[in-house]
């Protein structure tokens, strides 16, 4: 019973891979995740689960650097990042501390405004008294990561299925943010990138007079009230994380500053009396709960675009300094969390769609738009090219061997290889671009070459009299194929890991096709030939 399976397991493995690819390609359960406000059928770009990139679906591509200058190898001298940022900002005209960011992890200070030149930034660093190594154009990796997350959040919130954002690096070492959104024209994409969300801090507190027992003061802090919004950092004790923020403690025309207004709101809603015990500094309000009538103490809420996202209690020392009226002199406090990942999300949410540095779209940036009609034409032409390639390869193989037992399995095996790649692309929702299709064609070419090597080696000395003879010849051919595959993988590996745009897709699918060929399709083709050609 198990003998046929043992002798033909490679063929069975190929069948399983083809069946699995069919499921990945056509089963709705493996389709792309729908964006907000979109159902599963709308997320599919056809009868299959394949996702198409801009080349084949149409849309807009924007490639632009983040504006800024970065001082590297900075000696902070024990000062806190907020103090460093404020000191440097004070030496620049018309620049707030929000436009300057100190990043201790990278030993860097960056300024992210178009109004400052490199020379002015150098002068400000010198005047602030901080030693540094050099000043370069661009921003830190941390700022690029935040910008990428903010833009991806904008795309998701707008319900733009298939939109993506990534960081790419030019040959000269410059970093760019690459945004690709299918089905949208340039003006809509630019408006999306420049749009700013709304963020505010609310206070919820126990209120017996309220119908649900919970009172709420909205907008005790708005986005413009923050002077600085720091990046997530691990707590000094190693337990938990936090996001440092600074509220403006100055206001024009003698008005009360945001810091003083916030301090008064905290006192009025009972924070100092509710947060006296160091062991009870947690918020008891549950976001999304149907009933919060049993709330024990007031809480701060982070509200982004009208949605409650995070709740916070208050450290007793902070509450006490607000009760004494001294906190507003600095306006510094921390939003603490139990996990670093949560702190990162909060840092991004506080910006509420505001990029940590502006995109230079009109300067060094570039944008391009492909119409939906043109993308559909590309898909049609790609399909026609693929069909013609199959017929051309099939014709040459039949002319070469004139034996359907050799040629037909060769064509079927090569097509199964491409089908498996399409299944993988559908499974991981990898967008199909022209470069990816070029990778498919390269896979077909190298695959058929390898199958020809197998056929020639097996048939080079006349009829195959036994399985032992066949296996000996097949092993010789497979050593050649394995060496060629290793060379291809080594040659393509740099393209896979470097941020070179479409070339990465070409390399990924070429290497994946080579691996599928060496591990699955070539051995399966060998088993098919053995069954068809051996006499005994």
N, C-alpha and C positions, 0 to 999 in steps of 0.2 A: 504493500500500500504506500509506504513512504519512499520506495525506491525512485519512482518518477519525480517526486518532489525533490529528492536529494540530487538527482542528476540534472534537473532543470530549474533550480532555485533562482538562478540569475535571470532567467526569462520571467519567472513569476514575480521577482522583485521589480522588473521593468513594468509589468502589468499593474502592479500595486501603485507604482509611482504615477503612471498614466491615469489610473482611477482617482488617486488623490488629487492630481492636478485638475481633473474634471470637477471634482467637488469644490475645490478652491475657486475655480473659474465661474461656476454657475450656481452654486448653492447660495441662497440669500443670506444664510447665517454667516458666511465668510465675506460678505460685502463690506464696503467701507462704512465707517461709523458716520451716521448722519450728523450734520451740524445742527445747532439749536434752531428749531422751527422747521426742520427738514425731516421727511420720512425716509425710510430705507430705500424705497424705489427711486426717490429723487436723487439720492446720493450716488446711485449707479449711473455710469455714463454709457449705457447700452445694455445689451442682453447679458453681458458678462460682468464680472466684478473688477475688470481691469480699470485702472485709473490712468488717464492720459495727462501728460504735461502740456505746457503751453504750445509746443510745436504742433501737437495733434488735436488740442482742444480749443485753442485760441485763448487769449487773455493778455495780461500785462506783466512784464518783468521790470522791476526797479532794482538797480544796483548802485549803491551810494555809500560813501564812508560816513562815519560819525564825526562831527566837528569837535575839535578840541586839541589841546596840547598836554603832554604828560612829562612831568619831571621825574626822572628815575633815580634810584639809589638815594632816596631822601633820608636824612637823619632827623627823626622826630624829636629826639632829646627828651623822651618821656612824656611829651604832650599828647593829649587826647586828639583823635581825628577831628572832632568838631572844633577844637581850639586851633588846630593847624589850618583848617579850612577858613575859619573866620579871620585869622591873622593874615593869610594870603589875600583873601577877598578885600580886606581893608586897605590893601596897598594898590588895588585896581580901581579905576574910575567906573562908576555905574555898574558894578558887579556885586551881587549878593553872595552870601556864603553858600547859597543853594547851587550856584554855578561853579563852585570849587569843591572838590571831593578829595579827601585824603584816604588812601588805601594802605593801611599798615602791612597787610599780608604781602603786598607787592612792593612795599617801600617806595610808594609813588604818590604824587600829588598831581591832579589833573584839573584843568579849567575847561568848561564845556559851553562856551559862548562864542558867537561869531565876532563879537566886538573887541576881542583881545587878540593882539598879535603875539608872535613868539617872543619878540624882544621885550614887550611889555610884561609878559609872564616871567621871563628871566629876571627882569628888574624887580618884580614883586616878590619873587622867591628870595632874592638877595636881601631886599629891604625887610622881609619878615624874619630873616636871620636863620633860615634853614639851609643846611648844606645839601647839595644834590650833585649827582653825577653828570647828567645831561638832560636836555629837553628835546623831545621828539614830537613830530606831528602825530595826531591820533589819540585814542583813549586806551584805557586799560582793558584787559580781558574781562574783568568783572563787570565793567560798564557795558561792554559788548554783549555779555550774557544777559544782563538785565534788559537791554534794548531788544534782544531777540525774543525774550519772554513776553515783553510788553506788546510787541508787534504780533506775535502769535496769539496772544490774548485778544487783541483787536480783531484779528481774522476770525477766530472762533466765535466771538461775541456777535460779529456781523453775519454769521451763518454762511460763510463763503467756503463751500465744500472744495477740498483739494488745494486750498491755499497753503503755502509753505514759506518759511523764512529760515535762512541759514547764514552762517558766516563763511566768507570765502577770502582767500588771500591771493594777491597778485604775485607775479614772479619777482617784482621788486620789493616784496615784503609788506605792502599796504593791505590793510584789512577793509573789507566791504561787507555791508549787510545786503543780502540778496533776497528780495521778496518776489514771489511768483504767485499770481492769483488767476486761475482760469476763469474765462467768461466775463471779465470785468475790463472796462476801458481805462485809459491812463488817468483821466481826471478823477474818476471815482476812487482809484487806488491811492492817488496822491492825497485826496481829501481824507481818506481813511487813515493814512499815516500821520497826517497833521492834526487830526481830530483829537481833542483832549476829553477824557472822561471826567466825571465828577466824583469827588471824595469828600467825606466829612466824618467827624467824630460826634456821635450822639451820646447822651447819658440816659440810661433807664434806671429807675429807682422805685422802691416800694411807695405806693400812694393809695391810702385807704379811700380817698375820694374818687379814684378812677374806677370805671365799671369793671375792669379786669384786675384791679389791684396793682397795676403797673403804670407809673408815670413816665413821660419821655420828654426830654429836651433835645430838640434837633439842632444840628449845626453849631454845637458849641465850639467846634473847630472846623474850618473849611480848608480846602487845598491851598489857598493863598496865604493862610495863616502860618504855614510851616516855613521856617527859614531854611532848615536843612532836613533831609530825610536820609538817614544813613543806610548802609547795607547790612544785611544780616550778619551777626557775629555770634560765636560760641561764648557762653557764659564763662567767666574766669574760673569758676569752680568746676567747669566741665559738665554741669548738670543743666540742660536746657540751653536756650538761645534767646537773643533779643534783637530788636531793631531800635537804634538810637534816633531820636527826633529832637528838633529844637523848634519851639514856637516863638514867633517874633514878639519881642518885648518893647518894641517902639511903634509909634503910630503918628501920622502927620497931624498937624494942627492941634496938638494937645489932647487928642482923643485917647480913650483908654485902649491900651495895646491888646492884641489877641491873647497874649499870655496872661494879662491881668483879668480879662474877661473869663477866660477858661478857669483860672484859679478861683474866681468868685463863684462860678457855676458849680465847681467841684465842692466848695464849702457849703453852698446853699442846698445841694442835694444829699448831703450827709456823709460824704466819704470819710472825713476825719474821725467821726464817731464810729463808723461801721468797720473801719480797717485799723483798729488799735492793736489787735493781737497778731503778731508775726506769723502765727500758725494758721490764720484765717484770712489770707489775702487772695483767695480764689473767688472768681465771679460765679454766682449761682444761677444766672440767667441763661437759658438754653435757647439758642437761635433755632427757629423752626418748630419749637414746641407749641402745642395747641394751648397749653395753660401754663403761665408763669406767675400765677397769683401768689405762689409761695416763695417768691424771690426774697432773699434774706437781706441783701445789701445792694447798693447801687453798683452799676457796671458801666464801663466805657464800651461803645460799639463802633467798629469800623464799618462804614457804609459806603459801598462803591456802586455808582450808577443806580442808587435807590435800593440796593440789596444789602441786607445785613450779612457780613462775611465772617467777622471775628469778634469775640467778646473778651474783655480784660478786666481783672480786678485792679487793685492798687497796693503798692508797697506801703506799709505803715509809715516809714520815714518820709516818703513822698507826700502822703496825705497830711502828715504833721507839718511839713514845711509849707504846704499850701494853707493850712489853717493859721499858721503864723504870718503868712503874707510874704515870705521870703523867696518862694519858688519862682515867682514871676521875674525876678531879677536876672535869672539865667534862661529860664524857659526850657531847660533840658529834662527829658525823662525817657524811659525805655518801655517799649511794648514787649513783654516777655512771653515766651512760649516754652513748651516742653521739648520741641523738636526743631532742629536747625532748618529742615525743609519747610516747616510751617512759617518760620521767621522769614525765609526767602520769599515765600508767597505774600506775606504781609508787606514786606518792603516793596514788592512790585505793585500790590494793590494800592498802597499809599500814593503811588504815583498816578494811579487811575488812568492809564493810557498816555501819560506824559513820558516821553522818552527821556532818559537821563542825559542825552546829548542830541542836538538836532542833526537830522540827516542832510548832507550836502547834495541834494538832488539836482539842483540847477548848476552847481559848480563842477566838481569832479565826478558826480554821479551820472548815470545814464538810465534811460528807460526805453522800452520797446513794447509795441502792441501787435498782436497777431489776431486778426478777426476770426470769428467762429467759422465763417465760410472757408477761409484759408486753412484753418486747422482741419476742417473736415476733408478738404482736398488733399492735404498731406496724408491723412489716414487712408484715403482711397488709393493714392499713389503708392503708399507704403505696402498696402495689401497687394496691389498689382505687381509691384516689384518682387515681393515675397513669392507670389505664385509663379512668376516668370523664372525666378531663381530656382525654385523647386523643379520646374519642368526642364530647365537647362541642365541642372545637375543630374536629374533622372535620365535625360537623353544621353549625356556623356557616359554615365555609368553603364547603360544598356549597350552603347556602342563599344565600350571597352570590353565587356565580359560576354555579351550576347547569351547570357544564361540567367533566366529569371530567378533561379534558386539562389544566385549570388546577389544580383542587382536589386531585386524587389525588397528583400529584408534590409539591404543597405539603406534604401530610401526611407522605408518605414522607421527604421531605427533613428536615422537622422532627424526625421520629423518629430519622433517621440521626444527627442532631446529638447527641441525648441518648445514643444508642448509643455514639458516639465518646467522650463524656464518661465513660460507664461503663467503657469500655475503658481510658481513661487512669487512672481510679481503681483498676482492677484491676492495671494495670501497675506503678504506684508504691505499691500496697498502702495507699492512702489510705482510712481508715475512713469508711464511709457513715453519716452522722448525719441527723437530721431537718432540720438546717439545710442540709446538702448537697442533700437532696431538694428543699427549698424553692428552692435555686439551680437545680436541674434544671427546676422548674416555671417559674421566672423566665426561663430560657433558652428554653423552649418558647414562652412568651408573647411575648418580644421577637423570637424567630425568626420566628414566624408573622406578627407585625406587619410585619417587614421583607419577608417574602415577599408579603404583601398589597400593600405599596407597590410592589414590582416588578411584580406582576400588574396592578395598577391603572394604573400608568404605561405599561406596554407596551400595554394594551388601551384606553387612554383615548381614542384617536382612531380607533377602528374597527379593521378588519383590518390585520394587519402584512403589507405587500406584499413586503418584501424584508429580507434580513439587515441591510442598511445601515440601514434604518429601525428595525429591532428594536434593533440595537446602539446607536443614538443614544438611543432611549427608555430602554434599560437603563442606559446610563451616567448619565443624569439621575437615575434612581432610586437608583443605587448611590452617588452623591454624598450623597444624603440619608441613606442607610443608614450610610455611613462616618462622617458627622458625628455621628449618633446613637450609633454604637458608641464613638467617641472620648469622647463625654460620659459614657457608662456606665462606661468603663474609668477615667476620671479620678475619677468619683464613688466607685468601689469600691476604688481603689488604697489609700487609708488603711486600710480594713478588712483588706486583705490583709497589711499589714506590721505593724499593731498587734497586740499580744497580747490579743485580745478573745474568746478561746475559740471557740465555735461560729460566731460571725459571720465569722471568718476563712475557714472552709470555705465558707460561703455566698458570700462575695466571690470566692474563688479560682475556684469552678466557674462563677459567673456571668460573670466576665471571660474564663475559658477558653472558655466557650460562645460568647461574643460573638466572640472571635478565630477560633474554628473556623467560625462562621457567615460572617464577613466574608471569610475567606481561602479557604474550601472550599465550604460548603453553598450560600451565596447565588449565587456564580458558577456552581455546578453546576446549580442550579435555573434560572438564566438560560439555560444551554445547552439544558436540557430543553425549556423553553418555546419557544426559538428553533426547535428541531427540530419541535415539535408545531404551532406557530402560523404560522410563515412560509410564504407561498405559494411563494416562490422564493429 
